[in-house]
Amino acid sequence: MEARSYASTPLKTSKMPPGIPYIIGNEAAERFSFYGMRTILTIFMVNYLWLMGDTATEQLSDSEAIEKYHFFTAWVYFTPLLGALLADILFGKYRVIMVLSLVYCIGHLALALMGIVGPAPLWLNIGLWLIILGSGGIKGCVTAHVGDQFGKENRHLLAKVFNWFYWSINLGAFVSSLLTPWLLEWYGPHLAFGVPGILMGLATLFFWMGRWKFAHIPSKGLHFFKELLSGEGIRAVLKLLLIYAFVAMFWALFDQTGSSWVLQAEDMDRNWLGFEWLPSQIQAWNPVLILILIPIFSYGLYPIVDKFFHLTPIRKISIGFFLTTLSFVVIAMAQEQIDAGATPSVAWQAAAYILLTSGEVMVSTVCLEFSYTQAPRTMKSLIMGVFFLSVFFGNHLTSTINHFIQVPSPTAKITSTTNEVVHGGFDQQTGTSDDIKITFNDEGKRTSLAFAGKAELDTLLDTVIAAIEEKNFTALSDEEGESLTKEVKDPWGHEYQYKLINKNRIRIWSNGADEEKLTPWDQGATLVISRAEGPKSASFFSFLDTLRPEKPWLEKRKEELGLETQEETLALGPSISRNYFVGGLIKLEGASYFWFFTFVMLGSAVLFVFVAKFYKPKEYFHDDEDHAEAQEEAIGN
């Protein structure tokens, strides 16, 4: 009996290709998997990772977690290029998607094993790199695989399917962005990372089930290089790279919804719309807004505006850049309130999400379809991979900025099996006035940090704490704090500095022995106010309250490690703790951080207007006779 073979060309039909439902089902499950994992990644690294071993370790700072989050996200969007090359040159899209999906599943398994076998940071790195290879490797191939199902007779349905494709992405992201933070809160990292892994397994199954329904466009082998190196291929890539350079800035801002926006939400009033939102859950607003805004834009705003102003894809992208800028204006304004000790409503982020998601519809959705149509026939997957490089460079930029703004601490990585270690300080010589002493207990855990002028600093801290207690544990404003600190000098004759970080955190410090701002030798303490919060609304998953444990996973884990829990702290009434530091500050924080990205995006948006003026698109499809017959449109700008 003759072996059954896959179709190698699109089905000749004016209707929807039969393989589309399998691709859409695969995408919904895979996006649940990816976004479920990524949604909780920042919160996990800041609040959970340090508790995953036999003993507690040092917590990551916010900036360290943001840097790692965007490093991971960047590389997830670099590997699509590698997957595209494997698909277009050697194996074809279907085989690459299937093999790398299995790698993807193993990556989720590694994350679920954190804290069970071996050191958790090691499993975190292994899991993230496997997901980078798996998720990234299939990303461009899946997008191009959608377009491969269409020919001349039904290409008019392509825009509709790309909208459905994006709709499925955001349906999966919406459900997982609500569920996985709840699982992390109550059941911990193993289940929170394990459930996305199960969904990735289902995504792989869906895709395999549709194998006989798909058009399997074969790889082109060496012909791929012939077209790539042709004048037309090079022109197509270079033209799109110009667009992607600006789109990278969009991603540098957009993907901060999973990092800096989540950490900002921790300092906001999250009782809103009748629910108490977990900080990571707020990311669910983006996909649900996508589900609402795509049809509004596609079938409402675009046709209406197009009657008066011709909305080409390039013009849509340009408008999207300005909407993205406005979203960060809102976020920066909210952060200014937090910096002043207020607790703004998370409704500020809701407003920012509306603007940002509108920008996403006009940048990302449009650019996906536009990229496919502008890619020469043998370069569809490659161009999808190149498009995702814009996400790589955008996130890499954000990661690099967050790395640069961190001031290193000279004592952060010091460990010891003895009870005391003396660091030479700024002059690098022990036995001098700027020595730094670190003490450890018998288990190797730090118990104290001492440095020059600590006695005077403690006297100042006592004064500030007394003033806070007199105000019923309300943090002093910067002006009130500075009136107290300016009366005290550090050992080098300089005044101490006071900064209100949020309503519960205050920093008091000096420039240290080198007498320069924001260097590894800054020294001081952070005051942390612990108090009972007001009444909270029901959680989004309150209907599952009967299934959840009595205590959140973090509280139980701290009990297991012998650490003070939040319940124990609050039982003693309001209190103020002090955490000493040497170095480790942030050069760009608070509202200044968000204003920085706002103005960078604004400059990019203005410059792109001039690019849009002169860009001339050209379309290619698989069943065009040859390049001479490829549809060529001067869409006009």
N, C-alpha and C positions, 0 to 999 in steps of 0.2 A: 504494500500500500504506500502510495506516495506521501511523503512527509508534508505536513501542513506548513505553510510559510506565511510570514507577516506581510501585510500590505506595505508597499514602499512609496506609495504616492497618496495624496489626499483623495478621499472618496468623492466622486463626481456627483454632487448633490447641491441643491439650493437650500437645503435644510441644515439644521445643526448637526455637526459630526457626531457619530455614536459614541466616541470615546470621551467626549467632554464631561459627562457625569462622573466618570471614574477619576478624571483629573481633578475635578472640583471637590469630590469627596476626599481624595488623597490630600489635597491642599488644606482643607479645613482641619483634618486630623493632624497633619504635620505642623500647621501653624499653631494649633492648640499646644502641641508638644514644645515647639520652640519658644513661643511667647510665654507659656506657663513657666518654663525654666528661667527665661530671661527676666520675667516680671519680678521674681523674688531674689534675683542674683545680688543686687546691691545691698538690700536689707540683710540678706544672709551673710554677706561678707563683713558687714559692719557689726551686726548684733549676734550672729550665731557661730561663725567660723571659729572664733576664739574659745568656744566652749565644746568643741567637737572631740577633743582629745581626752586623755586620762586626767589632765590638769588644765586649768585655764591658762591661756597665753595672752600676749598683748593684743588688744583690739586694733583693727585697722582704722585709720582716720577716715573721715568722709572723702577727702581728696584722694587718698590711696585707693579707696573702693571705686570712686568715679574713674580714676585712671585705669584700673584693672577692668572695669565694666566696658569702657570704651575700647580698650585694647582688644578684648574678646570680640566685641561687636565689629570692630574694624576688620579683624582677620576672617570672621564669618563671611564678610563681603569681599574678601580678596580671593578666597578659594573658588568662587564661581568661575573665575577666569581659567583656573586649572581644569575644573570639571568641563568647561566649555571646549577647551582644546582637546581633551580626551574624547569628548563626544563627536566633535566635528572632524577630527583627524583619524581616530582609531576605531572606537567602539560603537558610536551612535548614542543617541540620548537615552533610549530606554535602558540599555545595559548599564550605563553609568549611573542612572538614577537608582536602579535596583541594588547594585553593589554598594554604593555609598550610603544608601538608606540603612543597610545592615550595620555599617560602621557607626552611623548616627545612633542606632539603637544601643550599641555597646557603650557609646559615650554617656547616654542617660543612665545606663546601669552603673557605670563608674561613679556618677554623682550620687546615686542612691546608696552606694557603699561607704560614703564618707562617714567616718566615726565608727564604723563597724570593723573594718580590717585596715591596719596600717594608718599612717598619718593622714588626717583629713586634707591638708593643703596639697599633698601629692595626688590624692584621688580627684580633688577639684581641678588641678591642672591637667591631669590625664583626661578627665571627662570633657573639659572645655575644649581641649585640642582635638579630641575625636569628633565632637559636635562641630567644631570649625571645619574639619574635613568633610563630614557627612552633610550637614545642613548647607554649608557654603558650596560644596561640590555639586549638589543637585539643584541649587537655586536657579541659576541661569538656564540650566537644561530644562527644568519644568516649565519655566516661562516660555522658552522657545518651542517646547513641545506642544504647548497650546496653539501657537500660531501655525505649527506644522500640519495641523488637522484641517486647515482651510485651503481651498483652491479658488479659482476665478469665480465660480458660480455662487459661492457663499461667503466670499471675503467681506461682503457688506455686513455680515454678522460679527466680524472680528471685534469691533469696538464694544459691542454688547457683551461678548464673552469675556473680554478683558475686564469689563466692569464686574461681571459675575465672579471672575477669578479673584479680583481684589475684594469682592464682597465676602467670598469664602474665607480668604485670609483673615479678614477682620471679624467674621463670626467666630472662628476658632480662637482668635486673640481675645475677643470679648469674654467668652466663657472662661478661658483659662486665667485671664487677668483678675477675675473675681474669685475663682475657686482656689488656685494655688496659694495665694497669700493667706486665705483662711486655713488651708491645710497646714501651711508652715506655722501659723500662729498656734494652732491647737494640737497638731499631730507631729510637727517637727520636720526636719529636712528630708528624712528618708522617704516618707510618703509623698511629701511635696515635690520632690524630684522624681520619685518613682512613677507617679501617675502620668506625667508627660511622657515618660519612657514607654508606658503601655500604649498611649495614643500614637506614638511614633511607630510602634509595631502594627497598629491598625492601619495607619497611613500606608505603610509598605504593602500590607495585604490588599488594600483597595486598589493600589496601582497595579499589582500583579494580576488582579482579577480582570482588569481592562485590557490585558495585553493583546487579545485578538481583535479588539475594537479600534486600536490605534493605527494611525499611519506612521510607520517606522521609517523616517527619512534616513537613508544610509549615510554613513560617514563618507567624506570626500577624499580622504587620503592626501596624496601630494597635490591634488587639484586645489585643495584648500589653500596651500601656500601660493599657488599660481594666482588665485583670485585675490588673496590678501596682498600680494606684492604687486598686483596690477595697479596702474594709475588710478583706476576707479575705486578699487578696494582701499587703497591708502587714503584717497580723498574722503571716502565715506567715514573711515575711522577718525581721521583728523577733524573733520567737521563736527562729529559727535563729541569728541574729546573736548572741544571748545565749550559745548553746552554742559558737559559733565563737570568741568572745572567749577562752574558756578553752582551746579546741583550739589556738589560736595559740601559747600557752605550750608545749604539747607539741611543736610544730614547732620552736620556738626551741631546744629541747634536742635533739630527734631528728636534725635535719639537721647537727648538729655531728659526726656520725659521718664526714662527708666533709671536715671541716676540723680542728677541735681534736683529735679522736680520732686522725686520721691522723698529725698532727704529734706527738702523744704516743707513738704506736706506733714512731716513729723512735728513741725513747729506751728501748725495751723489748727484751727478749730474744725475738726472733721465731722461734726454733727451737721449733716446737710441732707435735705430731701427725705428726712425721716429715718436716716440710717447713720450709723457710726462707721465711717469708711476706714479701713486699714490703709496706711500710706501707699503700699504697693497696689492696692485695688483701684486707686484713682486712675491708673493707666487704662482701665477698662473703658473710660469715657472716650478715648480716642477711637477704638474700633466701633463702638456703638454710634458715634457721630459719623464715622465713615459710612455705615449702613444707611444712615439717614441722609447724609449730604450728597452721596454719589448720585442717587436718582434726582434729587433736587437740582443739582448742578447740570446733570446730563439732559434731563427732560424739561427743566424749568428755566434756570438762569441762563444757560448757554444759548438756547434758541432765542430768548428774549433779547439778550445783549447783542447777539450776532446780527440782529436786524439793524442795529445802529452802529456797531463797532465790530468789524470782522475778527472773530476770536480764533486765530490760528493756534496750533499747539505751542509755538514759541511765545505767543502773547499770554497764553494761559499760565505758562511757567513763570513768566516775568511777574504777573500779578500775584502769583503764589508766593514769590520771594518777599514781597512787601507785606503780605498777610502774616508770614512767618516772623518778620521783624516786629510787627505790632504785638504778636503773642508774647514775645520776650519783654516788651515794654510793660505789659501787664504783670508778668512774673517779677520783674525788677521792682515795680511799685509795691507789690505785695511783700517782697523781701525787705524793702525799706521800713515797713511797719514792724516786721519781725526784728530787724536790727534795733528798733527803738523800744523793744520790750513788749510790743502788742502781740495779740494772737488773732490775725485776720482769718476770716472764714475761708474755707477751701473753695468757696464760690469764686474767688479770684482765679484759682486754677481752672475752674470750669469755663470762665470767660476766655482764658488763655487757650484752653483746649479747642474751643470753637474756632478761634482765629487760626491756630496751628493746623487743625485738621482741615479747614478750608484751604489752607496753603498746601497741605499734603495732596488733596484731591487735584489741585491745579499743577502740582509739580510731579509727584511720584506716579500717580495713576496715568497722567497724560504722557509722562516720559517713558513709561513701560511700553505703551502702545506705539508711541512715536519711534522709539528705538528699534522695535521689531520691523516696522515698515521701512526704516532708513538703512537696514542692514542688507548688504548683498546676499544673494541666495545661499551661498555656501558658508556664510559667516553669521548665521542667525544666533547660534549659541554663543559664539565669541563676542558678539556685540552685547548680548545680555550680560555676559561676564564683565565686559568693559563698563557697562552701565553700573553694575554693582561695585566697580572700583570707586565710583563716586562716593558710595557709602563708606568704603574702606578709608579713603582719604579724609572724609569728613570726621569720622570717628577717631581716626588716628590723630587728627589735629586736636580734637577735644582731649584725647588721652595725653598727648604731648604737653598741652597747656597745663593740664592738671598735674603732670609730673613736674613741670618747670616751677609751678607756684608753690610747691612743697619745700619748706626749709628743712634740711636733714637734722636729725638729732644725734649728737656724738655718743649718746649712751643707749640708743634704742636697741641695738643688737648685742649689747653686752650681757653675757650669761656667766655664771660662775658656780663652782661647787664649794667655794669657800663662803664665809659669811660677809665678807666685805671686799669691794673692789674700789680702787682709787684711780680716777681718770685725771690726767694732767691738766685738763682745761684748755683754755685758749693758748697758753704759752707752751702746752704739751710737756710740761715738767711737773712731776709730783713734788709735794713739799712746799708749794707756793700758795699764795692767797686765793687763787682761782681754781683750786682743786675741786673735783666733783666726786662725792662719795656715794656709793650704792651698796646697800646692805641686802642680804638674801637670807631666807630661812633655810632649814635643813632640807626642804624639798626643792630648793633652787628657785623659789619664787621671790620676787622683789618685795621688800618690806618698807624701804624708805629711800629717799633721794635727798642728799644734802649738798649745799653749795654756798659760796661766799654771800653773806648778807641774808641768809635765810631767817635768822633770828629777828632782824629788823622787818623782813617781809611778813613774818608771822604776826608781829605786833600790828602791822598795817592791816593784815587780813582780819584780825580780831576786831579792829575798829570798823571795817567795812561790814563785817558780819553783824555786829551790834546794830549798826544803822539799818541794815536790812530787816533785822528782827523787830526793830522799833516800827517799821513800816508794814508790819504783819506779813513778813517774808515776801515783800515785793522788791524786786531788784532795783538798785539805784540807776538812775539815768546816767549817761556819760558825763553830763555836767555835774551832777551830784557826786559821782565817783571821783572825778578829777579834783574836786574841791578838797577831798580827803587825801588823795595820793600825792598831790603836789607839795604837801608838807613833809614828805619823807624822801630821803635820798638813798640811793644804792651805794655799795662800797666804793664806787668810782665817782661819786658826787653828782649823779644825775637823778632826776625825778622818776618815780614809778609811773607807769602808764596804766590807764583803766579803759576797758572796752566791754560794753554790753553786747553779748553775742545773741542772746534771745532772752525771754523772760525768766529762764531757769539757769542760764550760764553767763558767767562773768569772768573776764581774764584780767589779771593784774600782773604786770611784769616790767622788767628793766632790760636795757639793751645788752647787759652783761659786760664781760671783761674787755671785749673788743670795742665797746661803746658805739656800735653801729646797729641800725635797725634791721630786723628780719634776717638774722644770720644764725648759724647753729649755736651761738653762745648767748642768745636771749634766754633769760631765766625768770621764772615766776610760778604762778599757780592759777588754776581754773577753779572757781567756786561753782558748785552745782547745788541748786535749790531743789529739794524733794518735798512735794506737797500733794495732798489728795486733789484730784481733779473733780470738776463738777459732774453732774449726772450726764450719762451718755444715752444716745438713742440705741435702738436695736441694731445688731449687725446685719449685713446684707443677707447672710445665711442663717438668720435667727430661727428659721423653721427646722434647722438641723441641730439646734441647741441640745436636744435630748441625746444626740449622738456624740457630742464632744466631751472631752475629759473635764474634770472639775477645775483644773488649772492649765494655763497655757504651757506649751512645751518648754519655753525658756525658764519659767519659774521652777518647773520640776527638775530641769537640768542643773540649775544653780543649786538647788537643794542637794542633788546627788554629788556635786563637787564641793559642797560645804561653803558656798558663797552666800552672801546676804541677798535675799530676794526682795523684790519690790514690795511685796506684802509685809515683810518684816520691817522694812524701812518706814513705810507709811503708818504701821501700827504704833510707832514711837512718836508720831506727830510730825509736823514740818521740821525739816533739818537742813543744814548746809554742810556739805563736805568740801574738802580742798584736795586737788590733785596737782602735785608739783611737776614741773617740766623744765628741761633744758633743751632749747631748740624745738624743732617740730612744728613751728607756726606756718601760716599760709600767707603768701604774698598778695593773693587776690581772693577776697572772701566776701560773703554777704551780698548786698545789692551791687557792689562794684563788679562782682563776678558776672552777674547777669547783664549789667549795662555794657560791659566789655563785648560780650557776644552780640548784643543788640546792635551796637554801632558797626561791628564787623559785617553783620548781615545786611545792614542798611547800605553800606558802601558797595557790597557785592550786588545788591538789587539795582542800585542806580547804574552801575557799570554795565549790567546785563541788558539794560534798555538799549544801549548802543549796539550790542551784539545782535539783539533781536531784529534790529532795523535792517541788517544786511544778510541774515542767514537765509539760504535757499535750499529747501528740502528736496529729496528725490526718493521715490518708493520702489521696493523690489518685492516680488512674490515668487514662490517656488514654481508655479506653473506658467510663468512668463516664458515666451519662446526663447528669447535671448536678451542680452543687455540692451540691445538697440530698441527692443519692444517694451522694456521695463517702463512702467508708467512714470512719467516725469511731471511733477507738478511744481509750478512756481506759486506756492500758496500765498505769497504776499505777506508782507509784515506791516 
